[in-house]
Amino acid sequence: MVGRNDPCPCGSGKKYKKCCGKEQVVDLQEIISLELEKIMEGFSEEGLESANYFEVEQRTHHWQKALSEVFDKDIIEATAYESYIFHDRVDIWRKYIARQKKHQKRQRIIDILTSWEEPFYLLAEIQKVEGENFVIRDVLTSDTYQFPGSTQGQLGDWLFGLVIRNPLDTEKELQPTSGILFIPSHQTAVVESIKSKLENGVHDSLELYKVFAEQAQLPELPAFGADVLALVESFLKRHQLKNELPRNMAYSFLTEVPLNARKPEGVAAGILQAINIFGFFGNLYVTQKTLAEYFDTSVASLTKYRDLMENYLMERIKEMPEYMKNPDSDPSFDPDMDFDLDMSMPQMLTTMGTDPRITESGMWQMVMRTQHSGAESEIDLNQIIQQSMNSTYTPADDAEAAQLMSYQAYDALTEKERRKLAKQAFKLDSENTDANLLMAEITPDPAEKQKYYLKAIQSGQQKSELEPDADITWDFVLHRPLLRALFAYGAWLMEQKKYAESIQPLETLLELNPSDQQGARWLLASAYIRAGKWVEAEDFMIEFPPEEYGAIDFYFDSIMDMHDGTLEGSELKELNMEAVIWNTDVLDLIKDGKNPGEFPRSLSLEGGNEDEAKLIYWLIYGMPGIKNFV
């Protein structure tokens, strides 16, 4: 007999264990695997008695009643059966394994069967993907394991269910049961509840699975939220939008986002407009004006809650698995499934102005809570955020208090209250960017205004330390005051007819934020033209995305063509006809010829609406040839 360390008889010169002996090792592993598989499959025939089958049948019937609203029949049957044999009546399983061990001669199989005698409930986070396996961390013990991969889970998700230690290849390998459940990363409440029950000891497995049913129960909305949802449902029913998704999205928004609203009509209109923009209405498209009229509310009120809903939907989309955002990335994705979503985002800027977006204050408060949370894990952090999301953030110092008060000033309902809060914010922190912007707004003297604007930019630059071409500049809320200061200063210089001077802050703004979520490119194009820099204007506008905002493009192109002398005769006479098609309100403003004054604090842009007309008129006011449009 050839020893493992003897020269291999094949003549390779290697030791037997490193040569032909490898094949025997592989054969032995296959034999062990087949034997273990046979033992596992034999339990259903040899492990249970008639009385046990009756108990399992009664148990499954009971579990169906308790869990049918959250799990399908197959999952309930699997979890009821496996929790019976591997936990609640694990004595039956252990007796079967003990009998099998007596028949085994290979110590390796006996050792593995010994590890099988202790199945356990596992709640673990998916931390890595290694080949075809997940690397998971047990939430209770912090032990890490190798676990078979699955398309149902992704990094950051949790998995829960019964497992068996299976040290066939490695001591850290686990064998799942068929009832393993994957929990999405955002469902921290489910994870915390299961963790608490596991820590206290599990005497009845059904109590663990009831957590999913309890979390699935939709809490009753408060009276105001219920009124909003009723209005949304009425609109959906009237327009025969039978897909449940818009209704469920509205419900989730109303339960998760704190609102400070007086009338449900404005909230309902904003929710529906956001859902409409995201493409959830299929082929139906309803304008803001139509929705505002339908609910007898103002476009301004609609816009406020549309922005909140848009931000909420964007966060939900970010949490979606990749295959739902991009079905082509997963060949197993069923395009016929009931998921009527158009995930393509509108590229057209719909909101702009010198005031912050309605969602910015809440984002800032969340960042502050995160920085001061002291959380040691993502679970701790999510819990802190969930507990505090319905309360106003308490500032840690005067600088934070000034920023929060500035946001409150922007949201004030009256000019008197806005001015009062602005002064209080500036008193708390005279270096605060937004406090300086608000002071510039309420100061009548142009020289003083400019000092406040420049101070706002300087303080913003010191706090942000931004690099040019930072594509994520806008995404981090602490950068936005600086971007707002550059925008507001550039707009103010244009209002003062200092067009050449306005170019520098606007160019700086676009260098810092090339994605331009503020619409600064339109102001810069206007500044070039009104400063007489026609070549720069033409070169700059070539970079505009094609057909991004046709109405503005039409006016800028026409004015530059008139300057070049390439637009004359019949084409010049047809300007009015085309202008009428784009937006008739612009023509009324041109006829009146009034100075548009300061740049609007907030605009809600939609093709043909009044806010679009205000923006266009502000951009082209005083340019040569605009009377030709009327």
C-alpha positions as CSV (number, residue, x, y, z in Angstrom):
1,M,0.0,0.0,0.0
2,V,1.3,3.4,-1.0
3,G,1.7,5.8,1.9
4,R,0.6,9.5,1.5
5,N,4.2,10.7,1.9
6,D,5.7,8.0,-0.4
7,P,6.8,8.8,-4.0
8,C,3.9,8.5,-6.3
9,P,4.0,5.2,-8.3
10,C,3.1,7.1,-11.5
11,G,6.8,8.3,-11.7
12,S,6.1,12.0,-11.4
13,G,8.6,12.4,-8.6
14,K,6.0,14.0,-6.4
15,K,4.7,12.7,-3.1
16,Y,1.6,10.5,-3.5
17,K,-0.6,12.9,-1.5
18,K,0.4,15.7,-3.9
19,C,-0.2,13.7,-7.1
20,C,-2.5,10.8,-7.7
21,G,-3.5,10.7,-4.1
22,K,-5.5,14.0,-4.8
23,E,-8.0,12.1,-6.9
24,Q,-8.7,9.7,-4.0
25,V,-9.2,12.7,-1.7
26,V,-11.7,14.2,-4.1
27,D,-13.4,10.8,-4.4
28,L,-13.6,10.5,-0.6
29,Q,-15.2,14.0,-0.3
30,E,-17.8,13.0,-2.9
31,I,-18.5,9.9,-0.9
32,I,-18.9,11.9,2.3
33,S,-21.2,14.4,0.6
34,L,-23.4,11.7,-0.9
35,E,-23.7,9.9,2.4
36,L,-24.7,13.1,4.2
37,E,-27.2,13.9,1.5
38,K,-28.7,10.5,1.9
39,I,-28.9,10.9,5.7
40,M,-30.6,14.3,5.4
41,E,-33.2,13.0,2.8
42,G,-33.9,9.9,4.9
43,F,-35.2,11.9,7.8
44,S,-38.7,12.4,6.3
45,E,-39.1,8.6,6.0
46,E,-37.3,7.4,9.2
47,G,-37.4,10.3,11.6
48,L,-41.1,11.1,12.1
49,E,-43.8,8.9,13.5
50,S,-47.6,9.1,12.7
51,A,-48.3,11.2,15.7
52,N,-45.6,13.7,14.6
53,Y,-47.1,14.0,11.1
54,F,-50.4,14.8,12.7
55,E,-48.8,17.5,14.8
56,V,-47.1,19.0,11.8
57,E,-50.3,19.1,9.9
58,Q,-52.2,20.8,12.7
59,R,-49.2,23.2,13.2
60,T,-49.2,24.2,9.5
61,H,-52.9,24.9,9.5
62,H,-52.4,27.2,12.6
63,W,-49.5,28.9,10.9
64,Q,-51.4,29.5,7.7
65,K,-54.0,31.5,9.7
66,A,-51.4,33.6,11.4
67,L,-49.1,34.3,8.5
68,S,-51.1,34.1,5.3
69,E,-51.2,37.9,4.8
70,V,-47.4,38.1,4.6
71,F,-46.1,34.8,3.3
72,D,-47.1,32.5,0.5
73,K,-48.3,28.9,1.2
74,D,-45.0,27.2,0.4
75,I,-43.0,29.4,2.7
76,I,-45.4,28.9,5.6
77,E,-45.4,25.1,5.1
78,A,-41.6,25.1,5.0
79,T,-41.1,27.3,8.1
80,A,-43.8,25.4,10.1
81,Y,-42.2,22.0,9.3
82,E,-38.6,23.0,9.7
83,S,-39.1,24.9,12.9
84,Y,-40.9,21.9,14.3
85,I,-38.1,19.4,13.7
86,F,-35.1,21.7,14.1
87,H,-36.2,23.8,17.1
88,D,-39.5,23.3,18.8
89,R,-39.2,19.4,18.8
90,V,-35.5,19.2,18.1
91,D,-35.3,16.1,20.2
92,I,-36.8,14.1,17.3
93,W,-34.1,15.3,15.0
94,R,-31.3,14.5,17.5
95,K,-32.6,11.0,18.1
96,Y,-32.5,10.4,14.3
97,I,-28.9,11.8,14.0
98,A,-27.8,9.6,17.0
99,R,-29.1,6.5,15.3
100,Q,-27.3,7.5,12.0
101,K,-24.0,8.0,13.9
102,K,-24.0,4.4,15.1
103,H,-23.9,3.1,11.6
104,Q,-21.0,5.3,10.5
105,K,-17.4,4.2,10.4
106,R,-15.8,7.3,9.0
107,Q,-14.9,9.8,11.8
108,R,-15.3,12.7,9.4
109,I,-19.0,11.9,8.9
110,I,-19.5,11.3,12.6
111,D,-18.0,14.7,13.4
112,I,-20.2,16.5,10.8
113,L,-23.4,14.7,12.1
114,T,-22.4,15.8,15.7
115,S,-22.4,19.4,14.4
116,W,-25.9,18.8,12.9
117,E,-27.3,18.0,16.3
118,E,-27.5,21.7,17.2
119,P,-29.6,23.6,14.5
120,F,-30.1,27.3,15.5
121,Y,-32.0,30.4,14.5
122,L,-29.7,32.8,12.6
123,L,-30.2,36.5,12.2
124,A,-27.2,37.8,10.2
125,E,-26.2,40.7,7.9
126,I,-24.7,40.1,4.5
127,Q,-21.3,41.8,4.5
128,K,-19.5,40.5,1.5
129,V,-19.8,38.4,-1.7
130,E,-17.0,35.9,-2.2
131,G,-17.5,33.8,-5.4
132,E,-20.9,32.1,-5.1
133,N,-21.1,32.6,-1.3
134,F,-22.1,35.4,1.1
135,V,-19.9,36.3,4.1
136,I,-22.4,37.0,6.8
137,R,-22.2,38.3,10.4
138,D,-24.4,36.9,13.2
139,V,-26.2,39.9,14.7
140,L,-26.2,38.3,18.2
141,T,-22.8,36.7,18.4
142,S,-20.8,38.8,15.8
143,D,-19.5,35.5,14.4
144,T,-18.9,35.4,10.7
145,Y,-19.9,32.5,8.4
146,Q,-19.8,31.3,4.8
147,F,-23.4,31.1,3.4
148,P,-24.6,30.0,0.0
149,G,-25.4,33.1,-2.2
150,S,-28.8,33.9,-3.5
151,T,-30.3,36.4,-5.9
152,Q,-32.9,37.3,-3.2
153,G,-30.2,39.0,-1.1
154,Q,-27.7,41.8,-1.6
155,L,-25.0,43.6,0.5
156,G,-26.5,45.2,3.6
157,D,-29.6,43.0,3.7
158,W,-30.2,40.6,6.6
159,L,-31.2,36.9,6.4
160,F,-33.2,35.0,9.0
161,G,-34.1,31.4,9.6
162,L,-32.9,28.0,10.8
163,V,-29.4,26.8,9.8
164,I,-27.2,23.8,10.5
165,R,-23.4,23.9,11.0
166,N,-22.0,22.1,8.0
167,P,-18.2,21.9,8.3
168,L,-17.7,19.9,5.2
169,D,-15.1,22.3,3.7
170,T,-14.6,24.9,6.4
171,E,-15.6,25.2,10.1
172,K,-17.5,28.4,9.3
173,E,-19.8,26.9,6.7
174,L,-23.5,26.9,7.3
175,Q,-26.3,24.9,5.6
176,P,-29.5,26.8,5.2
177,T,-33.0,25.3,5.5
178,S,-35.5,26.0,2.8
179,G,-37.4,28.6,4.9
180,I,-34.6,31.2,5.0
181,L,-36.0,34.7,4.6
182,F,-34.1,37.8,3.3
183,I,-34.9,41.1,5.0
184,P,-34.2,44.4,3.0
185,S,-31.7,46.7,4.6
186,H,-34.2,49.4,5.3
187,Q,-36.4,47.2,7.5
188,T,-34.5,47.8,10.7
189,A,-37.6,47.6,12.8
190,V,-38.1,43.9,11.8
191,V,-34.5,43.1,12.5
192,E,-34.6,44.8,15.9
193,S,-37.8,43.0,16.9
194,I,-36.4,39.6,15.9
195,K,-33.1,40.2,17.6
196,S,-34.9,41.1,20.9
197,K,-37.0,37.9,20.8
198,L,-33.9,35.8,20.1
199,E,-32.0,37.4,23.0
200,N,-34.9,36.6,25.3
201,G,-35.0,33.0,24.2
202,V,-37.4,31.4,21.7
203,H,-40.0,29.0,23.1
204,D,-42.5,29.2,20.3
205,S,-41.1,29.7,16.8
206,L,-44.3,31.2,15.5
207,E,-43.7,34.3,17.7
208,L,-40.6,35.0,15.6
209,Y,-42.4,34.9,12.3
210,K,-45.3,36.9,13.6
211,V,-42.9,39.9,13.7
212,F,-43.2,40.0,9.9
213,A,-47.0,40.1,10.1
214,E,-47.0,42.7,12.9
215,Q,-44.7,45.0,10.8
216,A,-46.8,44.5,7.7
217,Q,-49.9,45.8,9.5
218,L,-50.5,49.3,8.2
219,P,-50.8,51.7,11.2
220,E,-53.9,53.9,11.0
221,L,-53.2,57.3,9.6
222,P,-54.0,60.4,11.7
223,A,-57.1,62.3,10.6
224,F,-55.2,64.8,8.4
225,G,-53.3,62.0,6.7
226,A,-56.4,60.0,6.1
227,D,-58.1,63.0,4.5
228,V,-55.1,63.4,2.1
229,L,-55.1,59.7,1.2
230,A,-58.8,59.8,0.6
231,L,-58.3,62.7,-1.9
232,V,-55.5,60.8,-3.6
233,E,-57.6,57.7,-3.9
234,S,-60.6,59.6,-5.3
235,F,-58.4,61.1,-8.0
236,L,-56.9,57.7,-8.9
237,K,-60.4,56.2,-9.1
238,R,-61.8,59.0,-11.2
239,H,-59.0,58.6,-13.7
240,Q,-59.2,54.8,-13.7
241,L,-55.7,54.3,-12.4
242,K,-56.1,50.8,-10.9
243,N,-52.5,50.1,-10.2
244,E,-52.1,49.9,-6.4
245,L,-48.6,51.4,-6.5
246,P,-49.5,55.1,-6.5
247,R,-51.8,54.6,-3.5
248,N,-49.3,52.6,-1.6
249,M,-46.6,55.2,-2.3
250,A,-48.9,58.0,-1.0
251,Y,-49.6,56.0,2.1
252,S,-45.9,55.3,2.8
253,F,-45.1,59.0,2.3
254,L,-47.8,60.1,4.8
255,T,-46.7,57.7,7.4
256,E,-42.9,58.4,7.1
257,V,-42.6,62.1,6.3
258,P,-43.6,64.7,8.9
259,L,-45.9,67.4,7.5
260,N,-46.8,70.8,8.7
261,A,-49.8,71.5,6.5
262,R,-53.2,73.1,7.0
263,K,-55.1,71.9,4.0
264,P,-55.1,68.3,2.7
265,E,-55.8,69.5,-0.9
266,G,-52.3,71.0,-1.4
267,V,-50.6,67.9,0.0
268,A,-52.7,65.5,-2.2
269,A,-52.0,67.6,-5.3
270,G,-48.2,67.6,-4.6
271,I,-48.1,63.9,-4.0
272,L,-49.9,63.2,-7.2
273,Q,-47.8,65.5,-9.3
274,A,-44.6,63.9,-8.0
275,I,-46.0,60.4,-8.8
276,N,-47.0,61.7,-12.2
277,I,-43.5,63.1,-12.9
278,F,-41.9,59.8,-12.0
279,G,-44.1,58.1,-14.6
280,F,-46.3,56.1,-12.3
281,F,-49.5,57.1,-14.2
282,G,-48.5,55.3,-17.4
283,N,-49.7,57.2,-20.4
284,L,-51.7,59.7,-18.4
285,Y,-50.0,63.1,-17.9
286,V,-51.6,65.8,-15.8
287,T,-50.2,69.4,-15.6
288,Q,-49.6,71.2,-12.4
289,K,-52.2,73.8,-13.3
290,T,-54.8,71.1,-13.9
291,L,-54.0,69.4,-10.6
292,A,-54.1,72.7,-8.7
293,E,-57.5,73.5,-10.2
294,Y,-58.8,70.0,-9.6
295,F,-58.0,70.3,-5.9
296,D,-58.7,74.1,-5.6
297,T,-55.3,74.8,-4.3
298,S,-52.4,77.0,-5.4
299,V,-49.5,75.9,-7.6
300,A,-47.1,77.2,-4.8
301,S,-48.7,74.8,-2.3
302,L,-48.6,72.0,-4.8
303,T,-45.0,72.6,-5.4
304,K,-44.0,72.5,-1.8
305,Y,-45.4,69.0,-1.2
306,R,-44.3,67.8,-4.7
307,D,-40.7,68.6,-3.7
308,L,-41.1,66.6,-0.5
309,M,-42.6,63.7,-2.3
310,E,-40.0,63.7,-5.0
311,N,-37.2,63.6,-2.4
312,Y,-38.9,60.7,-0.6
313,L,-39.3,58.8,-3.9
314,M,-35.7,59.3,-4.8
315,E,-34.6,57.9,-1.4
316,R,-36.8,54.8,-2.0
317,I,-35.4,54.3,-5.5
318,K,-31.9,54.4,-4.1
319,E,-32.8,51.5,-1.8
320,M,-34.1,49.3,-4.6
321,P,-32.2,46.3,-5.8
322,E,-30.3,47.0,-9.0
323,Y,-32.4,44.6,-11.0
324,M,-35.5,46.6,-10.2
325,K,-33.9,49.9,-11.3
326,N,-32.3,48.3,-14.4
327,P,-34.2,45.1,-15.5
328,D,-31.6,44.5,-18.2
329,S,-29.0,43.8,-15.6
330,D,-30.8,40.7,-14.4
331,P,-31.7,38.1,-17.1
332,S,-34.0,36.4,-14.7
333,F,-36.2,39.5,-14.3
334,D,-39.7,39.0,-15.5
335,P,-40.8,42.0,-17.6
336,D,-44.4,40.9,-17.4
337,M,-44.6,41.1,-13.6
338,D,-47.0,43.6,-12.1
339,F,-44.6,46.4,-11.6
340,D,-45.7,49.3,-13.7
341,L,-42.8,51.7,-13.3
342,D,-40.9,54.0,-15.5
343,M,-37.8,54.6,-13.6
344,S,-36.3,57.2,-16.0
345,M,-35.9,60.5,-14.3
346,P,-36.9,63.8,-15.9
347,Q,-33.8,65.7,-16.8
348,M,-35.6,69.1,-17.0
349,L,-35.1,71.4,-14.1
350,T,-38.5,72.1,-12.5
351,T,-37.6,74.1,-9.4
352,M,-35.3,77.0,-9.0
353,G,-34.9,80.3,-7.1
354,T,-32.8,82.0,-4.5
355,D,-34.4,80.2,-1.5
356,P,-33.4,76.7,-0.6
357,R,-35.5,73.7,-1.7
358,I,-38.2,72.7,0.7
359,T,-36.4,69.5,1.6
360,E,-33.1,71.1,2.5
361,S,-33.9,71.9,6.1
362,G,-34.9,68.3,6.9
363,M,-31.7,67.0,5.2
364,W,-29.5,69.4,7.2
365,Q,-31.2,68.3,10.4
366,M,-30.6,64.6,9.6
367,V,-26.9,65.3,8.8
368,M,-26.5,67.1,12.2
369,R,-28.2,64.3,14.0
370,T,-25.8,61.8,12.3
371,Q,-22.7,63.8,13.2
372,H,-23.7,64.0,16.9
373,S,-25.3,60.6,17.2
374,G,-22.4,58.6,18.5
375,A,-23.9,55.6,16.8
376,E,-21.5,52.6,16.6
377,S,-23.4,50.7,13.9
378,E,-25.8,51.4,11.0
379,I,-28.6,49.8,13.0
380,D,-28.0,52.2,15.9
381,L,-27.9,55.1,13.5
382,N,-31.1,54.1,11.7
383,Q,-32.9,53.7,15.1
384,I,-31.8,57.2,16.2
385,I,-33.0,58.7,12.9
386,Q,-36.4,56.9,13.1
387,Q,-36.9,58.0,16.7
388,S,-36.2,61.7,15.9
389,M,-37.6,62.1,12.4
390,N,-40.8,63.7,13.6
391,S,-39.1,66.2,15.9
392,T,-37.2,69.4,15.2
393,Y,-33.5,69.1,15.7
394,T,-32.0,70.8,18.8
395,P,-28.9,72.7,17.8
396,A,-25.6,71.9,19.6
397,D,-24.3,75.5,19.5
398,D,-25.0,79.0,18.2
399,A,-23.6,78.3,14.7
400,E,-26.1,75.4,14.3
401,A,-28.9,77.5,15.8
402,A,-28.2,80.2,13.3
403,Q,-28.5,77.8,10.4
404,L,-31.7,76.3,11.7
405,M,-33.2,79.8,12.3
406,S,-32.2,80.7,8.7
407,Y,-34.1,77.8,7.4
408,Q,-37.1,78.9,9.5
409,A,-36.8,82.4,8.1
410,Y,-36.9,81.0,4.5
411,D,-40.1,79.1,5.5
412,A,-41.8,82.0,7.3
413,L,-45.3,82.8,6.2
414,T,-45.0,86.6,6.4
415,E,-42.3,89.1,5.4
416,K,-42.3,90.5,9.0
417,E,-41.5,87.1,10.4
418,R,-38.8,86.4,7.8
419,R,-37.0,89.6,8.6
420,K,-37.2,89.0,12.4
421,L,-35.8,85.5,12.1
422,A,-33.1,86.7,9.7
423,K,-31.8,89.2,12.2
424,Q,-31.9,86.7,15.0
425,A,-29.9,84.2,12.9
426,F,-27.3,86.9,12.1
427,K,-27.0,87.8,15.7
428,L,-26.3,84.2,16.7
429,D,-23.6,83.8,14.0
430,S,-22.6,86.7,11.9
431,E,-20.4,84.3,9.8
432,N,-23.3,82.1,8.7
433,T,-23.7,82.0,4.9
434,D,-27.5,82.0,4.9
435,A,-27.8,84.6,7.6
436,N,-25.7,86.9,5.5
437,L,-27.8,86.2,2.4
438,L,-31.0,87.0,4.4
439,M,-29.4,90.3,5.7
440,A,-28.5,91.2,2.1
441,E,-32.1,90.7,1.1
442,I,-33.5,93.0,3.8
443,T,-30.8,95.7,3.5
444,P,-31.9,98.6,1.2
445,D,-28.4,100.1,0.6
446,P,-26.7,98.5,-2.4
447,A,-23.2,98.8,-0.9
448,E,-24.3,97.1,2.3
449,K,-26.0,94.4,0.2
450,Q,-22.8,93.6,-1.7
451,K,-20.8,93.3,1.6
452,Y,-23.3,90.8,2.9
453,Y,-23.2,88.8,-0.4
454,L,-19.4,88.7,-0.4
455,K,-19.3,87.7,3.2
456,A,-21.8,84.9,2.6
457,I,-19.6,83.6,-0.3
458,Q,-16.4,83.9,1.8
459,S,-17.8,82.1,4.8
460,G,-19.3,79.4,2.5
461,Q,-16.0,78.8,0.9
462,Q,-14.2,78.5,4.2
463,K,-16.7,75.9,5.5
464,S,-17.1,73.9,2.3
465,E,-13.5,73.6,0.9
466,L,-14.8,72.5,-2.5
467,E,-12.8,71.5,-5.5
468,P,-13.9,72.5,-9.0
469,D,-15.8,69.8,-11.0
470,A,-17.0,68.1,-7.8
471,D,-20.0,66.3,-9.3
472,I,-21.4,65.4,-5.8
473,T,-21.3,69.0,-4.6
474,W,-25.1,69.5,-4.7
475,D,-25.8,66.1,-3.1
476,F,-24.1,67.1,0.2
477,V,-26.4,69.5,2.0
478,L,-23.7,71.4,3.8
479,H,-22.3,72.6,0.4
480,R,-25.6,74.2,-0.7
481,P,-25.4,77.5,1.2
482,L,-22.2,78.4,-0.7
483,L,-23.9,77.4,-4.1
484,R,-26.9,79.5,-3.1
485,A,-24.7,82.5,-2.2
486,L,-23.0,82.4,-5.6
487,F,-26.3,82.1,-7.4
488,A,-27.9,84.9,-5.4
489,Y,-25.0,87.2,-5.8
490,G,-24.8,86.7,-9.6
491,A,-28.5,87.3,-9.9
492,W,-28.3,90.5,-7.8
493,L,-25.4,91.9,-9.9
494,M,-27.5,91.2,-13.0
495,E,-30.5,93.0,-11.4
496,Q,-28.1,96.0,-10.8
497,K,-27.2,95.8,-14.6
498,K,-23.6,94.8,-13.6
499,Y,-23.6,92.1,-16.2
500,A,-19.9,91.8,-16.7
501,E,-19.3,91.5,-13.0
502,S,-22.0,88.9,-12.6
503,I,-20.2,86.5,-14.9
504,Q,-17.5,85.6,-12.5
505,P,-19.6,84.2,-9.6
506,L,-21.9,82.4,-12.0
507,E,-18.9,80.8,-13.8
508,T,-17.4,79.8,-10.4
509,L,-20.7,78.3,-9.4
510,L,-20.8,76.1,-12.6
511,E,-17.2,75.0,-12.0
512,L,-18.1,73.9,-8.5
513,N,-21.4,72.3,-9.5
514,P,-21.3,71.3,-13.2
515,S,-24.5,69.3,-12.8
516,D,-26.2,72.7,-12.2
517,Q,-29.4,71.7,-10.2
518,Q,-29.9,75.5,-9.8
519,G,-30.3,76.6,-13.4
520,A,-27.3,79.0,-13.2
521,R,-26.4,78.3,-16.8
522,W,-29.4,80.2,-18.0
523,L,-28.4,83.3,-15.9
524,L,-24.8,83.0,-17.2
525,A,-26.0,82.8,-20.9
526,S,-28.1,85.9,-20.2
527,A,-25.2,87.7,-18.6
528,Y,-22.9,87.0,-21.5
529,I,-25.5,88.4,-24.0
530,R,-26.4,91.5,-21.9
531,A,-22.6,92.2,-21.3
532,G,-22.2,92.2,-25.1
533,K,-20.1,89.0,-25.0
534,W,-21.9,87.4,-28.0
535,V,-19.2,85.0,-29.0
536,E,-18.9,83.7,-25.4
537,A,-22.7,83.4,-25.3
538,E,-22.9,81.3,-28.5
539,D,-20.0,79.1,-27.5
540,F,-21.5,78.5,-24.0
541,M,-25.0,77.7,-25.4
542,I,-23.6,75.1,-27.7
543,E,-22.9,73.1,-24.5
544,F,-26.5,73.2,-23.5
545,P,-28.2,69.7,-23.5
546,P,-30.3,69.5,-26.7
547,E,-34.0,70.4,-26.2
548,E,-33.5,70.6,-22.4
549,Y,-35.7,73.6,-22.1
550,G,-37.0,74.6,-25.5
551,A,-38.7,77.9,-24.6
552,I,-35.6,79.5,-23.1
553,D,-33.5,78.1,-26.0
554,F,-36.0,79.6,-28.5
555,Y,-35.6,83.1,-27.0
556,F,-31.9,83.0,-26.6
557,D,-31.3,81.6,-30.1
558,S,-33.7,84.1,-31.7
559,I,-32.1,87.1,-30.0
560,M,-28.6,86.0,-31.0
561,D,-29.8,85.4,-34.6
562,M,-31.3,88.9,-34.7
563,H,-27.9,90.3,-33.5
564,D,-26.1,88.4,-36.2
565,G,-28.6,89.6,-38.8
566,T,-29.4,86.0,-39.8
567,L,-33.0,86.4,-38.8
568,E,-35.0,88.9,-40.9
569,G,-37.9,89.2,-43.3
570,S,-40.6,86.5,-43.0
571,E,-38.7,84.7,-40.3
572,L,-38.7,87.8,-38.1
573,K,-42.4,88.2,-38.7
574,E,-43.0,84.5,-37.6
575,L,-41.4,85.0,-34.2
576,N,-44.7,86.0,-32.6
577,M,-46.4,82.9,-33.9
578,E,-43.8,80.6,-32.4
579,A,-43.6,82.6,-29.2
580,V,-47.4,82.1,-28.7
581,I,-46.9,78.4,-29.0
582,W,-44.2,78.4,-26.3
583,N,-45.8,80.6,-23.7
584,T,-48.3,83.4,-24.2
585,D,-47.6,84.9,-20.7
586,V,-44.1,85.9,-21.8
587,L,-45.6,88.1,-24.5
588,D,-47.9,89.8,-22.0
589,L,-44.9,90.6,-19.8
590,I,-42.9,91.9,-22.8
591,K,-45.8,94.2,-23.7
592,D,-46.0,95.6,-20.2
593,G,-42.3,96.2,-20.2
594,K,-41.9,96.4,-16.4
595,N,-38.6,95.8,-14.7
596,P,-38.8,92.3,-13.3
597,G,-36.8,93.3,-10.3
598,E,-35.0,90.7,-8.1
599,F,-34.7,87.1,-9.1
600,P,-37.7,85.2,-7.8
601,R,-37.2,83.3,-4.5
602,S,-38.9,80.2,-5.8
603,L,-40.1,79.1,-9.2
604,S,-42.0,76.0,-10.2
605,L,-41.3,75.5,-13.9
606,E,-43.5,73.7,-16.3
607,G,-43.9,74.3,-20.0
608,G,-46.3,77.2,-20.6
609,N,-47.0,78.1,-17.0
610,E,-46.6,81.6,-15.3
611,D,-43.4,80.8,-13.5
612,E,-41.7,79.8,-16.7
613,A,-42.9,83.1,-18.2
614,K,-41.4,85.0,-15.2
615,L,-38.1,83.2,-15.6
616,I,-37.8,83.9,-19.3
617,Y,-38.8,87.5,-19.0
618,W,-36.2,88.0,-16.2
619,L,-33.6,86.5,-18.4
620,I,-34.3,88.5,-21.6
621,Y,-35.4,91.8,-20.1
622,G,-33.5,94.7,-21.7
623,M,-32.0,92.6,-24.5
624,P,-32.1,94.2,-28.0
625,G,-34.9,93.0,-30.2
626,I,-37.3,91.5,-27.7
627,K,-40.2,93.7,-28.9
628,N,-40.1,91.7,-32.2
629,F,-41.7,88.8,-30.3
630,V,-44.9,90.8,-29.8
